Amino acid sequence: MPGPLNGLKILDFTTLLPGPYATMMLADMGAEVLRILSGSYPDMASFLPPFLPCSDLSCNLAYLGRGKRCLNLNLKMTSAVEIVHRLIKKYDIVIEQFRPGVMAKLGLGYEDLKSVNPSLIYCSLTGYGQTGPLKSKAGHDINYLARSGLMDYSGTKDKGPSLTGMQIADVASGSNNSVIGILAAVIHRKDTGKGQHIDISMTDGVMAFNAMTAATYLAGAAEPQREQEFLNGGSLYDFYETKDGRYISFGGLEAQFFAAFCRVIGREDLLPYGIITPDLEKVKKEIREIFLQKTRDQWTEIFSQVDACVEPVLSLAEAIADENTLAREMVVEFSLPSGEKLKQIANPIKFSATKLEYRFMGCPAGTHSREVLLEIGYTEEQIRDYEKEGILN
């Protein structure tokens, strides 16, 4: 059975990470995604090493372009805009990631395309949104995190905020909210026949991640501080270094898990207090010294016998090879022309009836240009002329 989004047709004008990750998720779930790329505005992800064996295709593009076809268009040319207008009659969902106003200057803004297809769903994904004083300002993941308030109470007192290993604002905020927004608009269109413009700001999304902390502050509580809150280092809920320089995580908030933790490390004296114990810094230092007495794997084995919310901090290689990762089918494999295999992280959403679709890995820019134009009624002669004129660049 086809994926749950079978029948959705999406034009993707995004590059790098946030937009391409969102449309990869949609493609995995069965949507037909057509990437529109331009030689004058290439996807920087395509230049990032490593590259596939005997190929100039970046592993990043092979991943983020998964399940998508690709059409090259020089969007500064009138004929390219006309091609998009013809496409929009079939591909009635658009996602774009330019600064506000750029698509409109090209004749491809929401109002322009809405006049061609009134039921169009048009998602604009930017750092600061379509309105407000920062709307035209450049930014990256670290900037959106910085402006959200979240980083002011993340990290440590002595070192301040810390970088994370993934782009929280780009993916957790931008990509996921784009998917949510598009699918919500699809439901609305199904009920009303009307499309709409979706405004996704990565900064807005990270602001929302303040969640319960912001809720308490807005209700009158003091501003949160680093290593002073329940889950940011102001309790025993934390990471602990082990003898071999690796780390263990402890998240036993509830009384029964905390009790199991205390019994294992020989600190039953802490049971009456819970994870926010008096003399926290002193107690935490003592627990750190306990964990330094054994290796990560020794502690992992010990805690495997109890339910204490204690887990090892795995490396990426360990996490990918982990038995739970494999059991959850979180690695998908493609065959390369050379006969070698390429592994990628799979889509995390599981469906009982409509399976995910890993149709093909990402491909170089322009791979499907001729194929797509033939499908929407252009002739071989017209396509040859467009190639000569540089429209398909």
PAMI-550193 format. One line per field, with one value per residue (C-alpha): residue in three letters; z, y, x. Coordinates in nm, 3 decimals, padded with zeros to 5 digits. Layout:
REM residues N
rest (ALA; ...)
up (Z; ...)
north (Y; ...)
east (X; ...)
This chain:
REM residues 393
rest (MET; PRO; GLY; PRO; LEU; ASN; GLY; LEU; LYS; ILE; LEU; ASP; PHE; THR; THR; LEU; LEU; PRO; GLY; PRO; TYR; ALA; THR; MET; MET; LEU; ALA; ASP; MET; GLY; ALA; GLU; VAL; LEU; ARG; ILE; LEU; SER; GLY; SER; TYR; PRO; ASP; MET; ALA; SER; PHE; LEU; PRO; PRO; PHE; LEU; PRO; CYS; SER; ASP; LEU; SER; CYS; ASN; LEU; ALA; TYR; LEU; GLY; ARG; GLY; LYS; ARG; CYS; LEU; ASN; LEU; ASN; LEU; LYS; MET; THR; SER; ALA; VAL; GLU; ILE; VAL; HIS; ARG; LEU; ILE; LYS; LYS; TYR; ASP; ILE; VAL; ILE; GLU; GLN; PHE; ARG; PRO; GLY; VAL; MET; ALA; LYS; LEU; GLY; LEU; GLY; TYR; GLU; ASP; LEU; LYS; SER; VAL; ASN; PRO; SER; LEU; ILE; TYR; CYS; SER; LEU; THR; GLY; TYR; GLY; GLN; THR; GLY; PRO; LEU; LYS; SER; LYS; ALA; GLY; HIS; ASP; ILE; ASN; TYR; LEU; ALA; ARG; SER; GLY; LEU; MET; ASP; TYR; SER; GLY; THR; LYS; ASP; LYS; GLY; PRO; SER; LEU; THR; GLY; MET; GLN; ILE; ALA; ASP; VAL; ALA; SER; GLY; SER; ASN; ASN; SER; VAL; ILE; GLY; ILE; LEU; ALA; ALA; VAL; ILE; HIS; ARG; LYS; ASP; THR; GLY; LYS; GLY; GLN; HIS; ILE; ASP; ILE; SER; MET; THR; ASP; GLY; VAL; MET; ALA; PHE; ASN; ALA; MET; THR; ALA; ALA; THR; TYR; LEU; ALA; GLY; ALA; ALA; GLU; PRO; GLN; ARG; GLU; GLN; GLU; PHE; LEU; ASN; GLY; GLY; SER; LEU; TYR; ASP; PHE; TYR; GLU; THR; LYS; ASP; GLY; ARG; TYR; ILE; SER; PHE; GLY; GLY; LEU; GLU; ALA; GLN; PHE; PHE; ALA; ALA; PHE; CYS; ARG; VAL; ILE; GLY; ARG; GLU; ASP; LEU; LEU; PRO; TYR; GLY; ILE; ILE; THR; PRO; ASP; LEU; GLU; LYS; VAL; LYS; LYS; GLU; ILE; ARG; GLU; ILE; PHE; LEU; GLN; LYS; THR; ARG; ASP; GLN; TRP; THR; GLU; ILE; PHE; SER; GLN; VAL; ASP; ALA; CYS; VAL; GLU; PRO; VAL; LEU; SER; LEU; ALA; GLU; ALA; ILE; ALA; ASP; GLU; ASN; THR; LEU; ALA; ARG; GLU; MET; VAL; VAL; GLU; PHE; SER; LEU; PRO; SER; GLY; GLU; LYS; LEU; LYS; GLN; ILE; ALA; ASN; PRO; ILE; LYS; PHE; SER; ALA; THR; LYS; LEU; GLU; TYR; ARG; PHE; MET; GLY; CYS; PRO; ALA; GLY; THR; HIS; SER; ARG; GLU; VAL; LEU; LEU; GLU; ILE; GLY; TYR; THR; GLU; GLU; GLN; ILE; ARG; ASP; TYR; GLU; LYS; GLU; GLY; ILE; LEU; ASN)
up (00.000; -00.082; 00.190; 00.386; 00.187; -00.152; -00.386; -00.234; -00.491; -00.359; -00.531; -00.317; -00.358; -00.047; 00.001; 00.274; 00.576; 00.716; 00.403; 00.243; 00.570; 00.585; 00.226; 00.276; 00.563; 00.339; 00.052; 00.286; 00.375; 00.010; -00.116; -00.466; -00.421; -00.708; -00.619; -00.816; -00.821; -01.004; -01.121; -00.995; -00.650; -00.598; -00.293; -00.077; 00.067; -00.271; -00.217; 00.129; 00.149; 00.170; -00.178; -00.291; -00.438; -00.805; -00.798; -00.739; -00.545; -00.185; 00.082; 00.229; -00.097; -00.136; 00.205; 00.203; -00.158; -00.083; -00.276; -00.466; -00.834; -00.942; -01.208; -01.285; -01.368; -01.403; -01.209; -01.330; -01.679; -01.778; -01.942; -01.619; -01.428; -01.691; -01.635; -01.261; -01.338; -01.542; -01.271; -01.001; -01.161; -01.061; -00.773; -00.547; -00.241; -00.239; 00.020; -00.013; 00.209; 00.064; 00.261; 00.259; -00.075; -00.287; -00.442; -00.508; -00.700; -00.921; -00.982; -00.767; -00.443; -00.282; -00.443; -00.787; -00.771; -00.595; -00.903; -01.105; -00.852; -00.587; -00.371; -00.342; -00.008; 00.015; 00.303; 00.364; 00.598; 00.729; 01.030; 01.165; 00.977; 00.717; 00.953; 01.227; 01.239; 01.183; 00.885; 00.629; 00.852; 00.780; 01.043; 01.125; 01.382; 01.657; 01.609; 01.633; 01.949; 02.092; 02.039; 02.180; 02.546; 02.568; 02.562; 02.855; 03.093; 02.904; 02.958; 03.277; 03.516; 03.453; 03.072; 02.965; 02.677; 02.482; 02.122; 02.050; 01.807; 01.581; 01.449; 01.692; 01.531; 01.176; 01.218; 01.541; 01.483; 01.111; 00.946; 01.184; 01.200; 00.820; 00.801; 01.067; 00.902; 00.554; 00.670; 00.879; 00.572; 00.363; 00.610; 00.600; 00.219; 00.212; 00.426; 00.261; -00.079; 00.020; 00.028; 00.236; 00.308; 00.599; 00.776; 00.960; 01.165; 01.311; 01.592; 01.676; 01.691; 01.935; 02.144; 02.178; 02.308; 02.627; 02.699; 03.074; 03.174; 02.990; 03.125; 03.484; 03.412; 03.242; 03.546; 03.772; 03.853; 03.840; 03.520; 03.489; 03.556; 03.443; 03.663; 03.888; 03.736; 03.769; 03.430; 03.344; 03.608; 03.920; 04.041; 04.023; 03.679; 03.475; 03.292; 03.491; 03.369; 03.410; 03.467; 03.094; 03.009; 02.879; 03.028; 03.189; 03.197; 03.496; 03.454; 03.746; 03.842; 03.999; 04.351; 04.248; 03.988; 04.223; 04.493; 04.254; 04.154; 04.515; 04.607; 04.316; 04.398; 04.773; 04.869; 05.038; 05.269; 04.984; 04.957; 05.179; 04.962; 04.597; 04.309; 04.453; 04.764; 05.023; 04.967; 04.599; 04.482; 04.757; 04.690; 04.315; 04.358; 04.567; 04.303; 04.032; 04.231; 04.258; 03.880; 03.820; 03.991; 03.701; 03.322; 03.130; 03.017; 03.370; 03.498; 03.203; 03.292; 03.660; 03.588; 03.327; 03.621; 03.760; 03.634; 03.729; 03.408; 03.367; 03.015; 02.853; 02.634; 02.305; 02.021; 01.684; 01.564; 01.876; 01.846; 01.481; 01.561; 01.878; 01.893; 01.967; 01.661; 01.442; 01.594; 01.524; 01.160; 01.192; 00.924; 00.558; 00.284; -00.084; -00.355; -00.544; -00.914; -00.799; -00.606; -00.273; -00.013; 00.121; 00.462; 00.578; 00.887; 00.830; 00.890; 01.261; 01.208; 01.197; 01.035; 01.073; 00.740; 00.513; 00.500; 00.445; 00.093; 00.038; -00.340; -00.429; -00.280; -00.368; -00.714; -00.881; -00.974; -01.299; -01.317; -01.404; -01.595; -01.932; -01.779; -01.581; -01.870; -02.097; -01.830; -01.825; -02.201; -02.336; -02.656; -02.716; -02.943; -02.674; -02.419; -02.654; -02.706; -02.331; -02.281; -02.542; -02.387; -02.038; -01.889; -01.755; -01.568)
north (00.000; 00.348; 00.587; 00.791; 01.108; 00.946; 01.203; 01.512; 01.694; 01.942; 02.194; 02.240; 02.560; 02.501; 02.430; 02.329; 02.168; 02.293; 02.280; 01.974; 01.779; 01.868; 01.760; 01.441; 01.353; 01.421; 01.217; 00.924; 00.931; 00.907; 01.267; 01.340; 01.606; 01.797; 02.005; 02.327; 02.422; 02.688; 02.705; 03.063; 02.955; 02.600; 02.387; 02.421; 02.075; 01.932; 02.059; 01.910; 01.601; 01.307; 01.204; 00.868; 00.625; 00.695; 00.988; 01.363; 01.320; 01.438; 01.192; 01.483; 01.539; 01.164; 01.175; 01.505; 01.453; 01.107; 01.023; 01.356; 01.435; 01.741; 02.007; 02.280; 02.625; 02.966; 03.147; 03.488; 03.408; 03.464; 03.123; 02.952; 03.135; 03.024; 02.664; 02.703; 02.843; 02.534; 02.306; 02.475; 02.346; 01.995; 02.057; 02.249; 02.272; 02.496; 02.526; 02.797; 02.918; 03.255; 03.579; 03.756; 03.921; 03.727; 03.490; 03.781; 03.964; 03.657; 03.652; 03.340; 03.481; 03.345; 03.600; 03.538; 03.163; 03.179; 03.356; 03.050; 02.795; 02.939; 02.624; 02.656; 02.582; 02.791; 02.745; 03.010; 02.892; 03.162; 03.248; 03.532; 03.506; 03.717; 04.008; 04.196; 04.409; 04.112; 03.962; 04.053; 03.978; 03.690; 03.423; 03.065; 02.806; 02.953; 03.299; 03.173; 02.981; 03.289; 03.511; 03.256; 03.296; 02.924; 02.960; 03.202; 02.918; 02.637; 02.534; 02.588; 02.877; 02.884; 02.840; 02.983; 02.848; 02.549; 02.436; 02.119; 01.842; 01.910; 02.214; 02.249; 02.558; 02.431; 02.080; 02.050; 02.391; 02.477; 02.136; 01.986; 02.294; 02.311; 01.952; 02.017; 02.341; 02.190; 01.887; 02.103; 02.321; 02.010; 01.905; 02.257; 02.254; 01.914; 02.053; 02.395; 02.379; 02.677; 02.702; 02.945; 03.095; 02.935; 03.152; 02.940; 03.120; 02.909; 03.162; 03.139; 02.762; 02.775; 03.034; 02.775; 02.522; 02.727; 02.550; 02.495; 02.718; 03.011; 02.919; 02.953; 03.276; 03.432; 03.332; 03.533; 03.307; 03.434; 03.402; 03.063; 03.047; 02.809; 02.500; 02.622; 02.451; 02.100; 01.979; 02.205; 02.097; 02.223; 01.868; 01.524; 01.480; 01.509; 01.344; 01.185; 01.107; 00.751; 00.600; 00.569; 00.928; 00.833; 00.940; 00.803; 00.980; 00.979; 01.093; 00.926; 01.204; 00.979; 00.838; 00.471; 00.536; 00.762; 00.493; 00.231; 00.470; 00.541; 00.172; 00.087; 00.360; 00.292; 00.625; 00.524; 00.823; 01.044; 00.870; 01.113; 01.411; 01.312; 01.454; 01.807; 01.728; 01.973; 02.060; 01.979; 02.078; 01.870; 01.565; 01.595; 01.604; 01.286; 01.111; 01.218; 01.053; 00.734; 00.716; 00.771; 00.438; 00.226; 00.244; 00.343; -00.013; -00.149; 00.097; 00.015; -00.352; -00.282; -00.057; -00.297; -00.504; -00.225; 00.035; 00.361; 00.572; 00.537; 00.498; 00.526; 00.822; 00.642; 00.760; 00.799; 00.473; 00.293; 00.442; 00.335; -00.020; -00.044; -00.337; -00.104; 00.112; -00.198; -00.343; -00.013; -00.023; 00.320; 00.247; 00.216; 00.084; 00.173; -00.002; 00.210; 00.155; 00.016; -00.259; -00.105; -00.023; 00.322; 00.340; 00.633; 00.718; 00.620; 00.817; 00.790; 00.770; 00.423; 00.342; 00.014; 00.026; 00.269; 00.192; 00.443; 00.475; 00.486; 00.501; 00.623; 00.824; 01.187; 01.270; 01.548; 01.876; 01.864; 01.484; 01.489; 01.818; 01.665; 01.402; 01.657; 01.900; 01.623; 01.528; 01.879; 01.908; 02.054; 01.906; 01.772; 02.071; 02.319; 02.146; 02.163; 02.534; 02.591; 02.412; 02.634; 02.948; 02.856; 02.828; 02.479; 02.591)
east (00.000; 00.133; 00.243; -00.014; 00.062; 00.017; -00.141; 00.021; 00.235; 00.490; 00.718; 01.029; 01.232; 01.448; 01.819; 02.064; 01.891; 01.555; 01.339; 01.504; 01.470; 01.099; 01.032; 01.235; 01.000; 00.700; 00.851; 00.918; 00.548; 00.446; 00.425; 00.554; 00.822; 00.982; 01.286; 01.339; 01.708; 01.902; 02.260; 02.274; 02.155; 02.288; 02.222; 02.534; 02.467; 02.568; 02.925; 02.972; 03.196; 03.211; 03.099; 02.969; 03.226; 03.306; 03.064; 03.047; 02.722; 02.746; 02.628; 02.431; 02.243; 02.187; 02.019; 01.827; 01.717; 01.577; 01.262; 01.256; 01.286; 01.484; 01.422; 01.674; 01.531; 01.689; 01.417; 01.534; 01.405; 01.042; 01.006; 01.116; 00.844; 00.594; 00.706; 00.642; 00.296; 00.219; 00.358; 00.151; -00.166; -00.054; 00.186; -00.049; 00.179; 00.488; 00.761; 01.027; 01.310; 01.414; 01.415; 01.075; 01.004; 01.254; 00.999; 00.761; 01.035; 01.068; 00.693; 00.662; 00.518; 00.203; -00.026; 00.131; 00.085; -00.251; -00.388; -00.289; -00.417; -00.655; -00.634; -00.255; -00.087; 00.229; 00.476; 00.745; 01.022; 01.257; 01.467; 01.256; 00.925; 00.744; 00.674; 00.857; 01.174; 01.409; 01.229; 01.501; 01.798; 02.036; 02.080; 02.168; 02.065; 02.285; 02.130; 01.772; 01.861; 02.031; 01.726; 01.480; 01.577; 01.648; 02.026; 02.026; 01.941; 02.115; 02.477; 02.676; 02.736; 03.109; 03.107; 02.773; 02.560; 02.691; 02.654; 02.462; 02.550; 02.250; 02.066; 01.774; 01.623; 01.670; 01.529; 01.331; 01.171; 01.188; 01.155; 00.903; 00.681; 00.681; 00.558; 00.293; 00.181; 00.156; -00.042; -00.277; -00.339; -00.407; -00.679; -00.828; -00.826; -00.992; -01.276; -01.309; -01.141; -00.926; -00.548; -00.343; 00.000; 00.191; 00.451; 00.711; 00.976; 01.256; 01.295; 00.923; 00.958; 01.247; 01.060; 00.783; 01.039; 01.062; 00.732; 00.672; 00.962; 00.804; 00.461; 00.582; 00.772; 00.468; 00.261; 00.492; 00.788; 01.148; 01.348; 01.521; 01.895; 02.168; 02.206; 01.926; 01.625; 01.489; 01.616; 01.910; 02.161; 01.986; 01.917; 02.075; 01.917; 02.238; 02.528; 02.810; 03.161; 03.287; 03.631; 03.704; 03.614; 03.269; 02.935; 02.620; 02.283; 02.049; 01.688; 01.508; 01.266; 01.004; 01.048; 01.071; 01.341; 01.536; 01.520; 01.658; 01.938; 02.034; 02.041; 02.270; 02.524; 02.505; 02.349; 02.024; 02.076; 01.950; 01.612; 01.418; 01.514; 01.465; 01.667; 01.670; 01.866; 02.004; 02.370; 02.321; 02.669; 02.833; 02.613; 02.659; 03.037; 03.016; 02.805; 03.049; 03.328; 03.122; 03.071; 03.442; 03.512; 03.381; 03.370; 03.059; 02.996; 03.039; 02.779; 02.552; 02.563; 02.496; 02.198; 02.059; 01.933; 01.710; 01.462; 01.634; 01.628; 02.005; 02.144; 02.489; 02.582; 02.645; 02.863; 02.692; 02.850; 02.726; 02.378; 02.344; 02.462; 02.252; 02.009; 01.717; 01.799; 01.807; 01.490; 01.312; 01.434; 01.595; 01.856; 01.757; 01.988; 02.025; 02.227; 02.481; 02.563; 02.899; 02.722; 02.815; 02.553; 02.467; 02.302; 02.089; 01.888; 01.525; 01.206; 01.111; 00.731; 00.578; 00.242; 00.053; -00.129; 00.056; 00.424; 00.701; 00.840; 01.216; 01.188; 01.538; 01.820; 01.884; 02.012; 02.216; 02.050; 01.853; 01.830; 01.459; 01.430; 01.341; 01.112; 00.911; 00.870; 00.744; 00.487; 00.339; 00.308; 00.634; 00.775; 01.125; 01.190; 01.083; 01.303; 01.604; 01.538; 01.514; 01.846; 02.013; 01.865; 01.989; 01.641; 01.716; 02.031)
